[in-house]
Amino acid sequence: MFAEFNTPYFQNARYHFPRPIRRYTALEITMDKRFSNHWMMGGSYVLSRLEGNYEGAFSNDNGQADPFISSKYDIPEGMVNSYGLLPDDHTHNLKLYGTYSFDFGLDLSAYFHLQSGAPVNKYGSLIAAVGYGVGERLCEPRGSGGRTPSIWALDLGAQYNIKLWKTMLGLRVDIFNATNEQRVNAVDEVWTGDNISNTQENLNWGKPISTQTPRSVRFAIRWTF
């Protein structure tokens, strides 16, 4: 697709937009031990790579949640350095879960999740150029800012079952993020507020802006009849 543009990067230029690409490649290994002899266990491991220049319905670059009408492909500047590891790329993803049931009515469960960090970008602005905001331009190739740290969490659960005539009453407690991990899962990716220069202006680039949800406990009653 060709288009005529007269913007800071493309003065009186005829620009050929690149083809939209979103390529996901993965190897998945799963295991499943069905419930028998009081216990069950399952899990999966995924080794993957997600790369391209277009995320799809949602844009992590600028937080735009307008399916299929994002600002991508509006102007040439938004496609410069756009190809690379996409924001949802997580190289390693491991999940394990299991349950053990005692004869006296107690059920114990656990869920473990380990995930590689996400690619970090260096975003610029297009405010002065054409009215677009931060996250519309990549100052360097996508994903060139490294990665956020890997994160993991362990969830634990317990339920005590009491038989009431023809029904079953379960008293349950769940502990999410039992070890209270507070690892960083998002950083400031704004490299500069300038619409043309690729020189770093934001000294907070790469610093944490979000961490894992702290430990939480949930109590519940389950009545089966």
N, C-alpha and C positions, 0 to 999 in steps of 0.2 A: 504494500500500500504506500503510495506516494502522497505527500502533502506539501503545500507551500507555506513557509514560515518566515517571520521576521521578528525574532526574539534575540536576547543577548548572545546566545550561543550560535544561533543560525540566522545570520543576517541575510535576508533575501535569498534563502536557500530552499532547495527542493529536497526534502528529506525522505528517505526510505525507512519506514518503521520495521524493526526486526519481527520475525514470526513469534507469536506467543508460545512459550515453552514452559511446561511444568512436568518434570520427569522424576518419577519415584521408582527406585530400585531397592529390593529388600530380600533378605534371606530370613525365614522364620522357622524356629524350632519349637515345637510344643510337646508337652507331656500331660498325661491325664490318668490318674489312678482313681478309679471309681470307688464309691463308698463301699467298704467291706471290712469286717473285723474291727469295727469301731472307728475307722479313719478313712480319709480321702485326701488327695493332694493333686495339685495341678500347677501349671505355669507355662511361660513362654519366654523366648529370647528372640529379639529382632535386631538384625544388623542391617542398617538402611542408609540411603542417601537420597535427599530431595533437593533437586537443583533446577534452575530455570530463571526466567525473567518475569514471570507472572504467577501470582499466588492463587487466583481464582476469585471466588465470591467475596472473600474478605481480604482486606489489605492491612497487614500488620505494620507496614511502613508508616502509614498516617492514621491508622485506626479507623479507616472508612469501612462501614458495614452496609454498603449499598450493593447487593448482589448484581454483578455483571454490568454495573454502571459506575465503576470506580474511575478515578482520575487517570489511571494507567492508559497510555496511548493517546492522551489528550494533546500533549506537546512533546517535541523531541527531547527537551532537557530531562524529562521524567524517565527516559529510557537509557540515558548515558550510564554506563557502569552497572546496568540492571541485572546482568546475568551472573549467577553464582549460587551459593547455598542459600536456599529460601529459609525464612524465619522458623518454620516448623521442622527443620531438619534436626533430628536427634540420632546420632550414630548408633548408640547402644540403648536398648530398652529391655529391661528384665522385669518379669512379674512372677511371683510365687505366692501360692495360697494353699491353706490346708485347714482341716477340721478334725477334731478328735472328740468322740462321744463316750462318756462313762455310763456304766450300767445304772448308776444311782440318779441319773437325770441331768448331769452337768455336761454342757457342750463348750468346747474351747475352740477358738478360730484365730487365724493370723493371716495377714496379707502384707507382702513386701514388694516395693516398687523402686527400681533404680533406673535413672534416665540420664543420658548425656545432656550437657548444656546446649543452648541454642546459639546459632551464629550471631555475632555482633556486627552492626553496620555503622557507617559514618555518614549521617544524614546532613544534607544542607537544605537551604530554603529557596523557594521561588517567589516569595512575597513581593519583592520589588519588581520582579520581572513581569508576571502575568496574574498576580493575585492569588497564587497558590501558597500553601503554608509549609511548615516544617515537615520533613518526611517525604517530600515530593521529589527529592533529588539525592542521588548517591555521589558523595565526593570521591570515593574510591570504589573499586569493584565490590559487589555485594558479598558480605560475609568476611571481609578482609580485616575486621577488627578483633578477630579471635572468637572465643566462645565464653558463655557464662559457665559457672561451675556445674559439675554433675550434681544431681540431687537424689536423695533417697528418703524413704519414709516407711515406717513399720506401724501397721494398724493391728490392734488386738481386740478380741471380743470374747465374751463369756455369757452363757445363757443357762439358767437353771429351770428345768421343766417340772411342773407340778401337775399330776393328773387329777382332774376334778370331774368325777363321774364319767361322762362320755366325751369330755372336752380336755384340752391341755392348756395350762396357763404357763407362759414363759416369762421369766424375769431376766432382763437382758441389760448388759452394759457394754459399750463400745468405746475404745480409746483410740482416737485418730492421731497419727504422728506421735506415737507413744514415747519416743526418745526426745521429742521436742526439738527436732532439727530446725535450724533457722538459716539454711543456705540460700544464697542469692539466686533468684530465678529471673531477674530482669535488671538491666542497667540502663543508664542514660545514653542514648545513641545519637543525640544531637551534636554534631561535630562543629557546625557553624550556622549562624543565622544569616550569613551573606548569601546572596542569590547567584553570585558568580565565582567568588574566591573559594578555593578548597583548603585554605589555611585554617587550622583549628582556632576557634574563638571561645568555645564553651569549655571551661576548665573542669566542669563536672562530667565530661564525657567518660563513659566507662565506670562511673561510680554507681553503687546499688540504688535502685528505686523501689525494689520489691523483693520480699523474701517468702519462704514457705509459710503456709498457715500454721500458727503455733498449735501445740497440743490442745485437744479438746476432748471432752467426755460426754457421751450421750447415754441416758438411761431410758429404757423403754419397757413396755408390757405388751406381750403378744398372747392373744387368746385364740386358740384354734378350736373350731367346733364344726 
